[in-house]
Amino acid sequence: MTSEAPQKECLALVFLPGRELSRFPDQMARFDFLRRHYRVSTVLSSAGTGVAGIRRTDIIAQKNPLLFSLQAAWKLLWARRDYDFIYVIGLPAVTTFAFYRPACPIVAYAPTHFEQSYGPERRRPFKLGAWLKLSTFLRGLARVDSVMAISRQLAALYTGRTPRVSLIPMGVDLGLYRACAPAASADGRLHIVYPGSGGEGRGLDLIVACARRLVAEGVPATFHLVGCEDPVLERALAAEPALAQAIRVYAPMPYAEVVRLYGQMQAGVSLLAGNPFYSASPPQKIFEYMAAGLPVLCNDLVTHTDYVGDNAVVVHWSADALFDGVRRLHAQYPAFLAAAAAQRARLDDYAHTTVERRFVDELEIDLH
């Protein structure tokens, strides 16, 4: 880190329509890194992102990324303000630079495959608008000076589409989890946590089918699903009240409450379908599980297996395989708990302190 870094002025472009920045721990962390090391004097933000504490914040109340980017480009063009650099959080906002290219360096944070934002739209009946969004996004991406990717898969994806790509892994604040001390539960059950909204490809159908077998065969295990407002769960629990023995659903809760819940659990689960999106973007939750000292139950996808080791039970994508994994984790819990404790001690590469140093070092390369 250089001594002159704090004097550099940054504009942050944040596009998370309908979502608060604080709901995305890694995005929020990178925004905090910016504020600690640079003068973030202006934020152009989509409505609802909850960015506060900045002297000048311009809200663009637009959920459509193309229209958001048009307005953002107009604001940049009209203001003609000299910044040392622009940092983009919310990858679709890169489209802004298809319409206007400032003189300063532009750096984008890339936690996802760009098709996650634009690919599904091309399957809709009217495709012209979707192709326009994608083509303008790719034009804007080519004008960005640097992309910070969080996985080797994403780094490979963006290489050649933008002048420079750096690999800075997803981080986790290890200090938040120091109080977590997992142990075998007093009631003899295996309590398995999953924080997330659910949705297609997240394995909730596998969890429901697995829960049926847990109840039918008397396996003492319960999935604790935080913030999952998913029709699959609602229908299953309404039709089969007995599933409440193996599935407990919590309303969305603040991140600090989720961390406290980790301290009461015995394991964490992450299930992702093997599509191009999930095969490129590792889930934040597995780093949180490891930081909390929890054994991990996950499917055999590269964005799990690149990070977990013998602290994890890795299963195939099926309800029966998940059931067998739960039974194995329950039967061999002391061994997996010890492996999780060892993995927890080896997480320095993903600690926020390490990621922050790499973040600033990479930005300084872009700024010189």
N, C-alpha and C positions, 0 to 999 in steps of 0.2 A: 504494500500500500504506500502511496506517495504522500508527502506532506502537503502537496497542493490540492489533493483530491477534494477536501471539504469546500474549497472555494468555487468549484465548478458548478454551474447552474444547469438544472435538469427540468425538462417538461415531461411529466408522466402522462401517457395516454392509456386509459383504463377502460376496457369494454367487457363488462360482465353483466349483460342485461338481466334485470330482475333478480340478481344475486348480490349479496353483500360480500365484499372482499374478504371479510373476516371468516366467511364460511369455507374459504380455500386457504388452508394453513401455509402452503408453500408460496402461493401468490402473495399472501399477506406478508410473509417473511421477506420476500424480495423487495416489496415496497418499503418495508422497514429498513432493509439494507441501504436502499437509496437515500432514505431520510437521514440515516446516521452518517453517511459518508459524502453526501452531495447536498447542494441547496435545491430542494424540490420547490421551486417558486410557483409553479402552475400545474394544475391537473385538468385535463380534459377527460371527463368521465361520463359513462352512461348512467342513467338514473338508477338509484337504488344500490349503488356499490358501497355506500357508506364510507367514502373517503372523507376524513376530517382532519383538522389541524393544519391545513395548508392555507397560506395567505390568499391565494387565488384559486378557486375551483370553478370551472365552467361545466355545468351539467348539460348534457345532450340527451333529451328524453326520447330516445329512439332505440327500439330493440332490433330493428333490421340492420345488419352490419354494413350493408352497402349505403343506406341512407345515413347511418351514424358517421361513416367515413367521409361521405360528401360534406356533411356539416363540419366535421373536424378539420378537413382540408381547407374549407372556407375560412374557419376561425384562424388557422395558422397563416393562411395567405393574407388575411385582412390585418392581423396583428403585426406581422413582419417583425417579430421579436427575435433577438439573437440569443439562442441558448447554446450551451456547450454540447449538449446532446439531448436526444429524445429517447425515452425508454417506454416500450410498449408491453402492457400486461393485458391479455385478452387477444389472442392471435388474430381474430377476424379484423381487428382495428388496423392491421398492416395494410389493408385496402386503402386507407387514407393516402398512402404515398403513391398510389396509382394516379392520383389527381394533383398532388402537389409534392415536390421534392425539396425539403428545406436544405440549407447549406450545411447544417450541422450533422454529425453522425447520428444514425438511428440504430438502436439495439432492441431486439424483440426477444421476449421470453417465450419459449416453445415447449409447453408441457404436453402437447397432444399432436396427433396426426391431423394435418389440415383437413383431410376428408371427413373428420369427425364433425366439422362445422358445415362442410359444403357437399360432401358425397351423398348423404341421404336425400338431399333436396333434388338431385338429378333423377330420382326415381318417381318424382311427382308427375302428374299428367302434363302440366305446363312447365317445360324445362328451360325455356329461354332465359327467364329471370335467374334461375339457378346457375346456368352456364355463365351469365354475365357476372354474377357474384364471384364465381371461381376464377374467371379470367382476370378480373380486376384485382382480386386478391394476389394471384400469382405475379401480376405486373408490379404490385406494391412490394411483394416479397423480394423481387429481384432488385429493388431499389434500396432495400434495407442493408445497412453496412454489416450487420452481424446478427446471428441468431444464437441464443443460448438454449441448447437442447438438454433435456434431463436424462436421456438414456442413449445408449449406443445405437439403438434402432432409429430413434428420432434424429440423431446426429447424421446417420447415413441418409435418411430421407431428405434432410434439408441441404446436405452437401451438393453443390452444383446449382441450387436454386437461388442462392444468395451468396455474396462474396466471401463471407467468413462464417464458420460454424464452430462453436466451442461446446464441450460437454461438461456441464456442471450438474451433478446429480441432485435429485430431490433431497431436501434436508429435513431434519427433525430437531426440535429443541429438547435436548436430552434432560435439561434441568426440570422440565415440566413433569417428568416421569420418575424422578428420584424417589418419591414417596410410594410408588407402586411396588408391592412385594408379593407377587403371585405365589400361591401355595395351594395344595389340595384343599378342596372345599370342606367345610364342616359337615355339610349334609351328604357328602359322598357323591354328589352330582358333578358332572363336567359342565361348567358354565362357559359358553362360547359367545363372544361378542362380535357384532357386525354393525359398524356405523355407516349409514349411507341411505340414499333415497330409493335405492332399488332401480327398477327399470330393466329393459330388455338386455339380455346378455350378462346379467349380474348374478345369475344362479339362484334366484329366490325360488324358482320352481323346483330345483334340486333340493333345496333346504326343506321345502314343504313335503316332498316325497320322502326324504330322509327322515323327517320328523314322524311321519306315519309309521315307519318301521321302528323307530326308537320307542314309540308308545306301544306298538303291538308286541315288541319283543322285550320290553321292560328294561331297555338300556338307559341308565340314569344320566341323561345329558339334556341340556336346554340351550337353544339358540336365543340370544338376546339381541334383537334387531332395533337399532336406534335410528329414528327418523325415517323409517321405511313406510311410506304411505302408498303401498302398492296394491292394486286390485287383486293380484294373485294371492297375497296374504289375507286380505279382507274376506275374499270369497271362501278360502280354505278354513279360516278360523270360524266363520259364521256357520259353515256347513258341518264342521267337525269340531265341536267344543273340546273334545279330548286332546286335540293338538296343543291346547294351552299348556299342557304338561311339558312340551318340548319346544314351544315357540313363545317368546314373550316380546311384545312390540312396545316400544317407547316412542313418545312424541319427540320431535326434534328438540334438542337441548343445546345450550351453549357449549363451546369446545371444552371449557374447564370442567364441566359436568361429565363430559364424555371421558376425559382423562381420569376423573375420580372413579367412574364406572369400571375402567380398565383394572383398577386396583382391586376390584371385587371379582374379577373373572379368572378363569383358568387357561383360556386360549382365545385366539382371534381367528376369524375365518375370512378368506377372500376368494371369490369365485368369479372368473372372467371368461367369457366366450373367446375362442381363438380367432377373432376377426382382426382386420388390419389395424383397428383403433387400439384395442386392448393388447395386441401383440407388440405395440410400440411404446405405450405409456404405462409405467409401473404405478400401481395404486398407492396413494399416500398412506393408507391404513396399515400396510405391512411394515412400514418403517415405524409407525406408532406402536404397533404390537411389539416389535423387537425392542424399541426403546423402553417399553413397559415391562420387558422381561417375560412376555407371553409366548408360549409355543404357538406356531402358526399352522393352520389347516388351510391348504390352498390346492388349486388344480395345477396340472403340469403345463403351464404356460411360461414362455421365456421371461416375461416381465415379472413373474414370481421367482422362477428358479435362478435368475441372474443374481438374486439378492439373498434368498434364504439358504440355509444349509441343513445340518442335522437337527436344527431346532424346529423343523417343519415336517408335517405329514403331507406329502404331495400325492394327490389322487388324480385319476382320470375324470373327465367331464361326464359323470353319470351319478344318479341318486344312489345306486347300489355302491359305487366306489366311495362316495362321500360317507355313507353309512359305515362301511368297513373302516374308513379312516377315523371316524369318531370312535368306534370301538377300539381301534388300535391305540389312539391317543389316550383313551380312558384306561386301558389295560397297562400301558407303559408310561403313565404320566410322570413319575419321578425322573425317568431318564430324559424325557423331552423337556421337563422343567429345568434340569441341570444344563442341557444343551442350550436352552433359551437364555439362561443366565450367562453362559460363556459368550453367546452371540451378542448379548447386550453390551458386554465389555469390549467388543470389537467394532463398535459402530462409529468410531471417530471420523471415518471418511464421509459419513452422512450427517454428522453433527452440524447444527447451524453455524457454530464458530468456524468450522472448516469450510463449509459452503460459502459463508460470507467472505472469507479471505479470497477464495477462488473467484467469487463474483466480482469483487473490486479489482482484483488483478487483471481479469479479463476485460473489464470495462476500461481500465487504464491503457490496455493495448489498443482498444478501439479509439481512444481519445488522443493518441499520439501519432 
